[in-house]
Amino acid sequence: MKAQAERASGVRIQFSRGFRYLLAGIASVQLLAGCGGLQIKPPPMAFYDLGAGNARILPSALAPSRVEVNTRPWLALSAMQYRLLWQDPDRRRAYAESRWASQPAEMLALVLERSLGTGTGGLRCRLQVELDEFVQVFPNPEQSRVELLARIGLFPPRSDVPVAHREFHIVEAAPTVDAAGGVAGFRRASELLASKVAEWITELDQEPGEGLNGRGRCGA
């Protein structure tokens, strides 16, 4: 009986020591986790922009005095938005780990200002842009494209009645089916928009009359 009691006591001692070791191990893990040693950090957020656009592609005499870009409330965000046409196509989604560096309207304004040579002393008219769509679209899991829809008006310096207005719908294929592919597509789309606007302004200036700088249009 004495031997059995001693063996039982030894088991209790070993169990007690093992339990203490287990508690100490748990405490160490908690301490490391609290210090960040075992924390699983999410990947860093990626920020993208549209670049500065091409160098001036419009003669300085036809450069708008300024560019104003307005947008819809759901586009007045830095979220990079997309749609899955094969799955709930009416739903507007946003990438979780990628963002625009600024709102699309602000980035698009920079591209247009640089490409059109805004502020170089050309036209007195201002260019007003209403950005209605700026989204990446996935028709299927293997393909994507970007869509940019803008209504643009050319306004005299002291009037809210446009000299001319036009809608531009730009569609560009994205090279990859991810956020980076969407960025590449939007950069091309923004540069293409600037190019088409420059062509439009040139055509307006070539219409019969005194050109855009004539009295009654962008002139005094």
N, C-alpha and C positions, 0 to 999 in steps of 0.2 A: 504493500500500500504506500509506503514511504517513497519507494522508487517511482511508482505511478504518479504520485503527487509532485515529485521533483520534475518528472518528464512533462506533466501538464503545466507546471510553472514555467518550464523552459519554453514550451510552445507559446504561452501567454506573453512571455518576455519578447520572443522573436516576433510575434504578431504585433505587439505594441511598437517595437522598433520599426518594423516594416510600415506600419500605419503612419508613424511619425515621418518616415522618409517620403511616403506618398504625399503627405500634407506639405512637406517642405518643397517637394517638386512642383506641386500645384502653385504654391506661393511664388516660386521662382518664375514659373511661366507667366503668372499674372503680372509680376513685376516687370518682366521683359516686355510684355504686351503693352503695359502702361507707359513704358519708356519709348515705345515705337519699334522695338526690336523685332516683334513678330507681326506687326500690323501689315495688312495687305493694302497697299496704296493703289488707288485707281490710276490709270494712265493719265499723263498730263493732257490738258485741253489743248487742241490744235487750233490756231487762229490763222485765217486766210484773208487776203485782200484781192482786189482786181488789178493791182498794179497802177501805174500812172498813165497808161494808154500810150498811143503813138505820139511822135512829135507832131507839130502843127500840120494839118493836112488841108487847111483852108487859107486862102489869101487874107492878109491882115485887114484889107479893106472890107471884107465880109465877115469878120469875126464878131460874134454877138457881144454886147456890152457886158452881159453877165448870164450865168446859167442858174436857173432855179429848178430843183428836182423835188417834187412832192410825191408822196406815196400813200398807199392804203394802210390803215392801222395795223393789219396783220403782217405787213411787210416792214413796219417801223421797229424792227427787232434785229438783233445780231444772229438770230438762229438761222442755220442753213436748212432750208425747208425742201421737202421732196414728197412725191406721191408714188404709190405703188398701184399701177392701173389694173393689175390682175387681182388685187386684194384690197377691197374697200377704197375704190379710186377717189371718192369724195373726201377722204380723210387727208388732212395736211399734217405731215410728220416733220420731225426735226432730228438731225444727228445729235447723239448724246455727247460725243467727245470732240466735236468740231464746231467752230463758230466763225462768223465773219468778224473781222477786226473792227468793223463799224457797221452801221445800217447800210443796206444796199444802195439807198438813194444817195447817201453821202459819198460812197465810193464811186458810184456812177457819175456823179457831178464832177469829181476830179478827172475822170477819164475824158468827159466831154469838154471840160474847160481847157485841158492841155491840148487835146486833139484839134479843137476849133479855134484855139488861140485867143480865148476870152480875155478881155481887158487890154488888148493891144491897140485900142483906138480906132477900130473899124466901124462896124455898124453901131447905131445908137439903139437898135432894137435889142430886146432881151429874149432869151430862149427859155421857155417854160415847159417843163417836162412833168407829166403825170404818169408815174410808174404804177401800172395796174397788175403786173405779174412778174415774178422773179423766182422761178421754182425749177428744181430738177425732177424729171419725170422718168419713171421706169415702166416701159410697156411690158417687160418681162424680166426675170432675174439676170439675164445675160446682156441686156442693153439699157442705156439711159441717154437722155438728152436734156438740154436746158431750154427753157422758154422765157423770153423777155418780151413783155408787151408794154408799149409806152405810147401815150398821146402827147404830141409835141406842137407847141404854138410859138409863133414869132410875133412879139408884141412891140408896138411903138413905145417910146420912152414915157409918154404921158397918156396912155390909153389902155383900157382893158379889152379892147376889140382887136383881135389878132389880124396881122397882115395876111397870114396864112396859117393853116394848121393841118396836121397829118398824123395818122396812126402808123406805128411801126411794130411789126411782130417778127421777132428774131428767134429762130430755132437752130440750135447747134448740137451736134452729137457730142457726147462726153466720151473721152477715150477709155475710161475705166468706170466700173459700176460701184463707185464709192464717192466719198466727199471730195477727195483730191481730183477725181475725174470731173465732178461738177464744177469745181473751181476753174479748171482748164477750159471747160465749155463756156462758163460765164465770162472769162477773160476775152475769149474770141468773140462772143456775142456782144460784149460791151464795145469792143473795138470796131466791130462791124456796124453797130448802131451809130457810132460816131462818124464812120465813113459814109453811111447812107444819109445822115443829117447834113453832112458837108455837101454831098451831091445835091440834096434837096435845096439848100440855101443857094447854091450856085445856079441851079435851074430857075429859082425865083428871081434872081438878079438879072437873068438873061431874058426874062419876059419883056414884051414890048413896053416901052416907057422909059423912064429915067433910071431904072435900076432900083435896088433896095435903098440906096442912099438918097434917092430923089424925094422931093417934097411930097408929103402925103403918105409916105410909106415909113421908112426908118429915118428919113431926114427931118429937119426942123419944120 
